[in-house]
């Protein structure tokens, strides 16, 4: 669309008319014309990154991941569970950057981490007794369809 706009401008069409034909604002056409005059067609082909720049760069994300891999206990927490607020606090301590805790999942997902919950199992759990119960008692009492 940007290149089409420039082609129309080269045919001496008014910026307002180009904007109307393409369904964009006059400001967009003005900006595209300025980019074309300064950078040529390559400048129009790559408009740049949309949205806000990320708070943390690639090196900082690598450093953050190294710290996350050490685990929460290494950072003074009582459990081995990373939560949004915990990761937010770690980022604030390491880099002085403020993220909202509800957005931590986006950052973690971008780093390849997934949301997981720890398995809630009793310390007194006896795996062998459970296996025996499943093979013996459970097989005897579970309902089976009639043949």
Contact map, one row per residue, 1 for C-alpha under 8 A:
111110000000000000000100000000000000000000000000000000000000000000000000000000000000000000000000000000000000000000000000000000000000000000000000000
111111000000000000000000000010010000000000011000000000000000000000000000000000000000000000000000000000000000000000000000000000000000000000000000000
111111100000000000000000000000000000000010011000000000000000000000000000000000000000000000000000000000000000000000000000000000000000000000000000000
111111110000000000000000000000000000000000000000000000000000000000000000000000000000000000000000000000000000000000000000000000000000000000000000000
111111111000000001100100000010010000000000000000000000000000000000000000000000000000000000000000000000000000000000000000000000000000000000000000000
011111111100000000000000000000011001000000000000000000000000000000000000000000000000000000000000000000000000000000000000000000000000000000000000000
001111111110000000000000000000000000000000000000000000000000000000000000000000000000000000000000000000000000000000000000000000000000000000000000000
000111111111100001000000000000000000000000000000000000000000000000000000000000000000000000000000000000000000000000000000000000000000000000000000000
000011111111111001000000000000001000000000000000000000000000000000000000000000000000000000000000000000000000000000000000000000000000000000000000000
000001111111100000000000000000000000000000000000000000000000000000000000000000000000000000000000000000000000000000000000000000000000000000000000000
000000111111100000000000000000000000000000000000000000000000000000000000000000000000000000000000000000000000000000000000000000000000000000000000000
000000011111110000000000000000000000000000000000000000000000000000000000000000000000000000000000000000000000000000000000000000000000000000000000000
000000011111111011000000000000000000000000000000000000000000000000000000000000000000000000000000000000000000000000000000000000000000000000000000000
000000001001111111000000000000000000000000000000000000000000000000000000000000000000000000000000000000000000000000000000000000000000000000000000000
000000001000111111100000010011000000000000000000000000000000000000000000000000000000000000000000000000000000000000000000000000000000000000000000000
000000000000011111110000010000000000000000000000000000000000000000000000000000000000000000000000000000000000000000000000000000000000000000000000000
000000000000111111111000000000000000000000000000000000000000000000000000000000000000000000000000000000000000000000000000000000000000000000000000000
000010011000111111111100000010000000000000000000000000000000000000000000000000000000000000000000000000000000000000000000000000000000000000000000000
000010000000001111111111110110000000000000000000000000000000000000000000000000000000000000000000000000000000000000000000000000000000000000000000000
000000000000000111111111100000000000000000000000000000000000000000000000000000000000000000000000000000000000000000000000000000000000000000000000000
000000000000000011111110000000000000000000000000000000000000000000000000000000000000000000000000000000000000000000000000000000000000000000000000000
100010000000000001111111000000000000000000000000000000000000000000000000000000000000000000000000000000000000000000000000000000000000000000000000000
000000000000000000111111100000000000000000000000000000000000000000000000000000000000000000000000000000000000000000000000000000000000000000000000000
000000000000000000110111110110000000000000000000000000000000000000000000000000000000000000000000000000000000000000000000000000000000000000000000000
000000000000000000110011111110000000000000000000000000000000000000000000000000000000000000000000000000000000000000000000000000000000000000000000000
000000000000001100100001111111000000000000000000000000000000000000000000000000000000000000000000000000000000000000000000000000000000000000000000000
000000000000000000000000111111100000000000000000000000000000000000000000000000000000000000000000000000000000000000000000000000000000000000000000000
000000000000000000100001111111110000000000000000000000000000000000000000000000000000000000000000000000000000000000000000000000000000000000000000000
010010000000001001100001111111111000000000000000000000000000000000000000000000000000000000000000000000000000000000000000000000000000000000000000000
000000000000001000000000011111111100000000000000000000000000000000000000000000000000000000000000000000000000000000000000000000000000000000000000000
000000000000000000000000001111111110000000000000000000000000000000000000000000000000000000000000000000000000000000000000000000000000000000000000000
010011000000000000000000000111111111000000010000000000000000000000000000000000000000000000000000000000000000000000000000000000000000000000000000000
000001001000000000000000000011111111100000000000000000000000000000000000000000000000000000000000000000000000000000000000000000000000000000000000000
000000000000000000000000000001111111110000000000000000000000000000000000000000000000000000000000000000000000000000000000000000000000000000000000000
000000000000000000000000000000111111111100110000000000000000000000000000000000000000000000000000000000000000000000000000000000000000000000000000000
000001000000000000000000000000011111111110110000000000000000000000000000000000000000000000000000000000000000000000000000000000000000000000000000000
000000000000000000000000000000001111111100000000000000000000000000000000000000000000000000000000000000000000000000000000000000000000000000000000000
000000000000000000000000000000000111111100000000000000000000000000000000000000000000000000000000000000000000000000000000000000000000000000000000000
000000000000000000000000000000000011111111110000000000000000000000000000000000000000000000000000000000000000000000000000000000000000000000000000000
000000000000000000000000000000000011111111110000000000000000000000000000000000000000000000000000000000000000000000000000000000000000000000000000000
001000000000000000000000000000000001001111111000000000000000000000000000000000000000000000000000000000000000000000000000000000000000000000000000000
000000000000000000000000000000000000001111111100000000000000000000000000000000000000000000000000000000000000000000000000000000000000000000000000000
000000000000000000000000000000000011001111111110000000000000000000000000000000000000000000000000000000000000000000000000000000000000000000000000000
011000000000000000000000000000010011001111111110000000000000000000000000000000000000000000000000000000000000000000000000000000000000000000000000000
011000000000000000000000000000000000000011111110000000000000000000000000000000000000000000000000000000000000000000000000000000000000000000000000000
000000000000000000000000000000000000000001111111000000000000000000000000000000000000000000000000000000000000000000000000000000000000000000000000000
000000000000000000000000000000000000000000111111100000000000000000000000000000000000000000000000000000000000000000000000000000000000000000000000000
000000000000000000000000000000000000000000000111110000000000000000000000000000000000000000000000000000000000000000000000000000000000000000000000000
000000000000000000000000000000000000000000000011111010000000000000000000000000000000000000000000000000000000000000000000000000000000000000000000000
000000000000000000000000000000000000000000000001111100000000000000000000000000000000000000000000000000000000000000000000000000000000000000000000000
000000000000000000000000000000000000000000000000111110000000000000000000000000000000000000000000000000000000000000000000000000000000000000000000000
000000000000000000000000000000000000000000000000011111000000000000000000000000000000000000000000000000000000000000000000000000000000000000000000000
000000000000000000000000000000000000000000000000101111100000000000000000000000000000000000000000000000000000000000000000000000000000000000000000000
000000000000000000000000000000000000000000000000000111111000000000000000000000000000000000000000000000000000000000000000000000000000000000000000000
000000000000000000000000000000000000000000000000000011111000000000000000000000000000000000000000100000000000000000000000000000000000000000000000000
000000000000000000000000000000000000000000000000000001111101100000000000000000000000000000000000000000000000000000000000000000000000000000000000000
000000000000000000000000000000000000000000000000000001111111100000000000000000000000000000000000000000000000000000000000000000000000000000000000000
000000000000000000000000000000000000000000000000000000011111110000000000000000000000000000000000000000000000000000000000000000000000000000000000000
000000000000000000000000000000000000000000000000000000001111111000000000000000000000000000000000000000000000000000000000000000000000000000000000000
000000000000000000000000000000000000000000000000000000011111111100000000000000000000000000000010000000000000000000000000000000000000000000000000000
000000000000000000000000000000000000000000000000000000011111111110000000000000000000000000000000000000000000001000000000000000000000000000000000000
000000000000000000000000000000000000000000000000000000000111111111000000000000000000000000000000000000000000000000000000000000000000000000000000000
000000000000000000000000000000000000000000000000000000000011111111100000000000000000000000000000000000000000000000000000000000000000000000000000000
000000000000000000000000000000000000000000000000000000000001111111110000000000000000000000100100000000000000000000000000000000000000000000000000000
000000000000000000000000000000000000000000000000000000000000111111111000000000000000000000000000000000000000001000000000000000000000000000000000000
000000000000000000000000000000000000000000000000000000000000011111111100000000000000000000000000000000000000000000000000000000000000000000000000000
000000000000000000000000000000000000000000000000000000000000001111111110000000000000000000000000000000000000000000000000000000000000000000000000000
000000000000000000000000000000000000000000000000000000000000000111111111000000000000000000000000000000000000000000000000000000000000000000000000000
000000000000000000000000000000000000000000000000000000000000000011111110000000000000000000000000000000000000000000000000000000000000000000000000000
000000000000000000000000000000000000000000000000000000000000000001111111110000000000000000000000000000000000000000000000000000000000000000000000000
000000000000000000000000000000000000000000000000000000000000000000111111111000011100000000000000000000000000000000000000000000000000000000000000000
000000000000000000000000000000000000000000000000000000000000000000010111111111111100000000000000000000000000000000000000000000000000000000000000000
000000000000000000000000000000000000000000000000000000000000000000000111111111110000000000000000000000000000000000000000000000000000000000000000000
000000000000000000000000000000000000000000000000000000000000000000000111111110000000000000000000000000000000000000000000000000000000000000000000000
000000000000000000000000000000000000000000000000000000000000000000000011111110000000000000000000000000000000000000000000000000000000000000000000000
000000000000000000000000000000000000000000000000000000000000000000000001111111000000000000000000000000000000000000000000000000000000000000000000000
000000000000000000000000000000000000000000000000000000000000000000000001111111110000000000000000000000000000000000000000000000000000000000000000000
000000000000000000000000000000000000000000000000000000000000000000000001100111110000000000000000000000000000000000000000000000000000000000000000000
000000000000000000000000000000000000000000000000000000000000000000000001100011111000000000000000000000000000000000000000000000000000000000000000000
000000000000000000000000000000000000000000000000000000000000000000000011100011111100000000000000000000000000000000000000000000000000000000000000000
000000000000000000000000000000000000000000000000000000000000000000000011000000111110000000000000000000000000000000001100000000000000000000000000000
000000000000000000000000000000000000000000000000000000000000000000000011000000011111011000000000000000000000000000000000000000000000000000000000000
000000000000000000000000000000000000000000000000000000000000000000000000000000001111111000000000000000000000000000000000000000000000000000000000000
000000000000000000000000000000000000000000000000000000000000000000000000000000000111111100000000000011111000000000000000000000000000000000000000000
000000000000000000000000000000000000000000000000000000000000000000000000000000000011111110000000000010010000000000000000000000000000000000000000000
000000000000000000000000000000000000000000000000000000000000000000000000000000000111111111000000000000000000000000000000000000000000000000000000000
000000000000000000000000000000000000000000000000000000000000000000000000000000000111111111100000000010010000000000000000000000000000000000000000000
000000000000000000000000000000000000000000000000000000000000000000000000000000000001111111110000011110010000000000000000000000000000000000000000000
000000000000000000000000000000000000000000000000000000000000000000000000000000000000111111111000000000000000000000000000000000000000000000000000000
000000000000000000000000000000000000000000000000000000000000000000000000000000000000011111111100000000000000000000000000000000000000000000000000000
000000000000000000000000000000000000000000000000000000000000000100000000000000000000001111111111111000000000000000000000000000000000000000000000000
000000000000000000000000000000000000000000000000000000000000000000000000000000000000000111111111111000000000000000000000000000000000000000000000000
000000000000000000000000000000000000000000000000000000000000000000000000000000000000000011111111000000000000000000000000000000000000000000000000000
000000000000000000000000000000000000000000000000000000000000000100000000000000000000000001111111000000000000000000000000000000000000000000000000000
000000000000000000000000000000000000000000000000000000000001000000000000000000000000000000111111100000000000000000000000000000000000000000000000000
000000000000000000000000000000000000000000000000000000000000000000000000000000000000000000111111110000000000000000000000000000000000000000000000000
000000000000000000000000000000000000000000000000000000100000000000000000000000000000000000110011111000000000000000000000000000000000000000000000000
000000000000000000000000000000000000000000000000000000000000000000000000000000000000000100110001111100000000000000000000000000000000000000000000000
000000000000000000000000000000000000000000000000000000000000000000000000000000000000000100110000111110110000000000000000000000000000000000000000000
000000000000000000000000000000000000000000000000000000000000000000000000000000000000000100000000011111110000000000000000000000000000000000000000000
000000000000000000000000000000000000000000000000000000000000000000000000000000000001101100000000001111110000000000000000000000000000000000000000000
000000000000000000000000000000000000000000000000000000000000000000000000000000000001000000000000000111111000000000000000000000000000000000000000000
000000000000000000000000000000000000000000000000000000000000000000000000000000000001000000000000001111111110000000000000000000000000000000000000000
000000000000000000000000000000000000000000000000000000000000000000000000000000000001101100000000001111111111000000000000000000000000000000000000000
000000000000000000000000000000000000000000000000000000000000000000000000000000000001000000000000000001111111100000100000000000000000000000000000000
000000000000000000000000000000000000000000000000000000000000000000000000000000000000000000000000000000111111110000000000000000000000000000000000000
000000000000000000000000000000000000000000000000000000000000000000000000000000000000000000000000000000111111111000000000000000000000000000000000000
000000000000000000000000000000000000000000000000000000000000000000000000000000000000000000000000000000011111111111000000000000000000000000000000000
000000000000000000000000000000000000000000000000000000000000000000000000000000000000000000000000000000001111111111000000000000000000000000000000000
000000000000000000000000000000000000000000000000000000000000000000000000000000000000000000000000000000000111111110000000000000000000000000000000000
000000000000000000000000000000000000000000000000000000000000100010000000000000000000000000000000000000000011111110000000000000000000000000000000000
000000000000000000000000000000000000000000000000000000000000000000000000000000000000000000000000000000000001111111000000000000000000000000000000000
000000000000000000000000000000000000000000000000000000000000000000000000000000000000000000000000000000000001111111100000000000000000000000000000000
000000000000000000000000000000000000000000000000000000000000000000000000000000000000000000000000000000000001100111110000000000000000000000000000000
000000000000000000000000000000000000000000000000000000000000000000000000000000000000000000000000000000001000000011111000000000000000000000000000000
000000000000000000000000000000000000000000000000000000000000000000000000000000000000000000000000000000000000000001111100000000000000000000000000000
000000000000000000000000000000000000000000000000000000000000000000000000000000001000000000000000000000000000000000111110000000000000000000000000000
000000000000000000000000000000000000000000000000000000000000000000000000000000001000000000000000000000000000000000011111000000000000000000000000000
000000000000000000000000000000000000000000000000000000000000000000000000000000000000000000000000000000000000000000001111100000000000000000000000000
000000000000000000000000000000000000000000000000000000000000000000000000000000000000000000000000000000000000000000000111110000000000000000000000000
000000000000000000000000000000000000000000000000000000000000000000000000000000000000000000000000000000000000000000000011111010000000000000000000000
000000000000000000000000000000000000000000000000000000000000000000000000000000000000000000000000000000000000000000000001111110000000000000000000000
000000000000000000000000000000000000000000000000000000000000000000000000000000000000000000000000000000000000000000000000111110000000000000000000000
000000000000000000000000000000000000000000000000000000000000000000000000000000000000000000000000000000000000000000000000011111000000000000000000000
000000000000000000000000000000000000000000000000000000000000000000000000000000000000000000000000000000000000000000000000111111100000000000000000000
000000000000000000000000000000000000000000000000000000000000000000000000000000000000000000000000000000000000000000000000000111111100000000000000000
000000000000000000000000000000000000000000000000000000000000000000000000000000000000000000000000000000000000000000000000000011111110000000000000000
000000000000000000000000000000000000000000000000000000000000000000000000000000000000000000000000000000000000000000000000000001111111000000000000000
000000000000000000000000000000000000000000000000000000000000000000000000000000000000000000000000000000000000000000000000000001111111100000000000000
000000000000000000000000000000000000000000000000000000000000000000000000000000000000000000000000000000000000000000000000000001111111110000000000000
000000000000000000000000000000000000000000000000000000000000000000000000000000000000000000000000000000000000000000000000000000111111111000000000000
000000000000000000000000000000000000000000000000000000000000000000000000000000000000000000000000000000000000000000000000000000011111111110000000000
000000000000000000000000000000000000000000000000000000000000000000000000000000000000000000000000000000000000000000000000000000001111111111000000000
000000000000000000000000000000000000000000000000000000000000000000000000000000000000000000000000000000000000000000000000000000000111111111100000000
000000000000000000000000000000000000000000000000000000000000000000000000000000000000000000000000000000000000000000000000000000000011111111100000000
000000000000000000000000000000000000000000000000000000000000000000000000000000000000000000000000000000000000000000000000000000000001111111110000000
000000000000000000000000000000000000000000000000000000000000000000000000000000000000000000000000000000000000000000000000000000000001111111111000000
000000000000000000000000000000000000000000000000000000000000000000000000000000000000000000000000000000000000000000000000000000000000111111111100000
000000000000000000000000000000000000000000000000000000000000000000000000000000000000000000000000000000000000000000000000000000000000011111111100000
000000000000000000000000000000000000000000000000000000000000000000000000000000000000000000000000000000000000000000000000000000000000000111111100000
000000000000000000000000000000000000000000000000000000000000000000000000000000000000000000000000000000000000000000000000000000000000000011111110000
000000000000000000000000000000000000000000000000000000000000000000000000000000000000000000000000000000000000000000000000000000000000000001111111000
000000000000000000000000000000000000000000000000000000000000000000000000000000000000000000000000000000000000000000000000000000000000000000001111100
000000000000000000000000000000000000000000000000000000000000000000000000000000000000000000000000000000000000000000000000000000000000000000000111110
000000000000000000000000000000000000000000000000000000000000000000000000000000000000000000000000000000000000000000000000000000000000000000000011111
000000000000000000000000000000000000000000000000000000000000000000000000000000000000000000000000000000000000000000000000000000000000000000000001111
000000000000000000000000000000000000000000000000000000000000000000000000000000000000000000000000000000000000000000000000000000000000000000000000111
